[in-house]
């Protein structure tokens, strides 16, 4: 996999993991993220980046396309994309659930 693609994948996976950890945390310092008005935008940005990465990995062109068929990173990106899609849908459907007063 190309170096740039690897860096992008690591970065977006780290962002997705951070959002999931922050939302799951009862810790007040991390739980403050729930009040962030940019949460929906951040989750949507992560979803879009994951979609782009997944499309690049699934492309049959070049080394990346051949590498992606059985790659663990491809599976991780697919799972993160699925989780961010579910989170995005829940944020849209139940926005008050993610606000701490």
C-alpha positions in Angstrom: 0.0 0.0 0.0 1.3 3.5 -0.8 2.7 5.6 2.0 0.2 8.4 1.5 -2.7 6.0 1.5 -1.4 4.3 4.7 -1.1 7.6 6.5 -4.6 8.7 5.4 -6.0 5.3 6.6 -4.2 5.6 10.0 -5.4 9.1 10.5 -9.0 8.6 9.7 -9.1 5.3 11.7 -7.6 7.2 14.7 -10.3 9.9 14.3 -13.1 7.3 14.2 -11.7 5.6 17.3 -11.4 8.9 19.1 -15.1 9.7 18.4 -16.2 6.3 19.5 -14.1 6.5 22.7 -15.2 10.0 23.6 -18.9 9.2 23.1 -18.6 6.0 25.2 -16.7 7.6 28.0 -18.5 8.6 31.2 -15.5 10.7 32.1 -16.4 14.4 32.3 -13.3 15.6 30.5 -14.1 13.3 27.6 -17.8 13.5 27.9 -17.7 17.2 27.1 -17.3 16.2 23.5 -20.9 15.3 23.5 -21.8 19.0 23.8 -19.7 19.8 20.8 -21.9 21.3 18.1 -19.5 20.0 15.4 -20.0 16.3 16.3 -22.4 15.6 13.4 -20.0 17.4 11.0 -17.0 15.5 12.3 -18.8 12.1 12.0 -19.9 12.9 8.5 -16.3 14.0 7.5 -15.0 10.7 8.9 -17.6 8.7 7.0 -16.8 10.5 3.7 -13.0 9.9 4.2 -13.6 6.2 4.9 -15.8 5.9 1.8 -13.0 7.5 -0.3 -10.3 5.2 1.2 -12.5 2.1 0.7 -13.1 3.0 -2.9 -9.4 3.4 -3.5 -8.7 0.1 -1.8 -11.4 -1.7 -3.8 -10.2 -0.3 -7.1 -8.8 -3.1 -9.3 -6.1 -0.8 -10.6 -2.5 -1.1 -9.5 -0.8 -2.5 -6.5 -3.3 -1.1 -4.0 -6.2 -2.9 -5.8 -4.4 -6.3 -5.7 -3.4 -5.8 -2.1 -6.8 -4.9 -0.9 -8.6 -8.2 -1.6 -7.5 -9.8 1.7 -6.1 -6.9 3.6 -6.9 -6.5 7.3 -6.9 -2.7 6.8 -9.6 -3.1 4.2 -11.8 -5.0 6.7 -11.0 -2.4 9.5 -12.0 0.5 7.2 -15.2 -1.3 6.2 -16.1 -1.9 9.9 -15.3 1.7 10.9 -17.3 3.0 8.0 -20.3 0.9 9.1 -20.0 2.1 12.7 -19.7 5.8 11.6 -22.8 5.3 9.3 -24.8 3.9 12.2 -23.6 6.7 14.5 -24.4 9.4 11.9 -27.9 8.0 11.5 -28.5 7.9 15.2 -27.2 11.5 15.6 -29.7 12.6 13.0 -32.5 10.6 14.5 -31.9 11.3 18.2 -29.8 14.5 18.4 -30.8 15.2 22.0 -29.3 11.9 23.1 -25.8 13.4 22.5 -26.3 16.6 24.4 -25.2 16.9 28.0 -26.9 19.6 30.0 
